[in-house]
């Protein structure tokens, strides 16, 4: 039995009010490990420590649960923005966005594994999720750039993708990157240094002489 399964077997069963959140966590983990198609709702219920009937009650179907997992992953960024502000990061700044991104992807390896699995599957779900990430990045750019209209049409077209490439590159390459760097690429100090470098790159440009 794996460590995760051992913990599942020994921890208290979630009550009815906690079951929904427990099912989302379990589904995220199993979808990341096994893929969506290979994972059954009964496996998810067992992993969460709840009855299969409660899964049906909360989410109706496996597809409904997958929707909830996507909303949890994407919605976590908004929660992290609030946390960044509580930590004293100036709101409406690139530093705020960088810290929020670090909180989302640095603290939870299950979220990273889930996104990596979905994005590399290359199916309609992958495209839909990437599209939502692009839209979110576009909204952040509009929020943070003083004069979005100052960007050329071509630069504006690619800006959101460029931001996402900086964020998703280490996530997608995490297993190999850990070997190359000789350590965890999402260890807090490494993540903070990379986030700060990304912010400098976005603010100044790679070849700006300043």
Rosetta blueprint (number, residue, H / E / L):
1 X L
2 X L
3 X H
4 X H
5 X H
6 X H
7 X H
8 X H
9 X H
10 X H
11 X L
12 X L
13 X L
14 X L
15 X L
16 X H
17 X H
18 X H
19 X H
20 X H
21 X H
22 X H
23 X H
24 X H
25 X H
26 X H
27 X H
28 X H
29 X H
30 X H
31 X H
32 X H
33 X H
34 X H
35 X L
36 X L
37 X L
38 X L
39 X L
40 X L
41 X H
42 X H
43 X H
44 X H
45 X H
46 X H
47 X H
48 X H
49 X L
50 X L
51 X L
52 X H
53 X H
54 X H
55 X H
56 X H
57 X H
58 X H
59 X H
60 X L
61 X L
62 X H
63 X H
64 X H
65 X H
66 X H
67 X H
68 X H
69 X H
70 X H
71 X H
72 X H
73 X H
74 X H
75 X H
76 X H
77 X H
78 X H
79 X H
80 X H
81 X H
82 X H
83 X H
84 X H
85 X H
86 X H
87 X L
88 X L
89 X L
90 X L
91 X L
92 X L
93 X L
94 X H
95 X H
96 X H
97 X H
98 X H
99 X H
100 X H
101 X H
102 X H
103 X H
104 X H
105 X H
106 X H
107 X L
108 X L
109 X H
110 X H
111 X H
112 X H
113 X H
114 X H
115 X H
116 X H
117 X H
118 X H
119 X H
120 X H
121 X H
122 X L
123 X L
124 X H
125 X H
126 X H
127 X H
128 X H
129 X H
130 X H
131 X H
132 X H
133 X H
134 X H
135 X H
136 X H
137 X H
138 X H
139 X H
140 X H
141 X H
142 X H
143 X H
144 X H
145 X L
146 X L
147 X L
148 X H
149 X H
150 X H
151 X L
152 X L
153 X H
154 X H
155 X H
156 X H
157 X H
158 X H
159 X H
160 X H
161 X H
162 X H
163 X H
164 X H
165 X H
166 X H
167 X H
168 X H
169 X H
170 X H
171 X H
172 X H
173 X L
174 X H
175 X H
176 X H
177 X H
178 X H
179 X H
180 X H
181 X H
182 X L
183 X L
184 X L
185 X L
186 X L
187 X L
188 X H
189 X H
190 X H
191 X H
192 X H
193 X H
194 X H
195 X H
196 X H
197 X H
198 X H
199 X H
200 X H
201 X H
202 X H
203 X H
204 X H
205 X L
206 X L
207 X L
208 X L
209 X L
210 X L
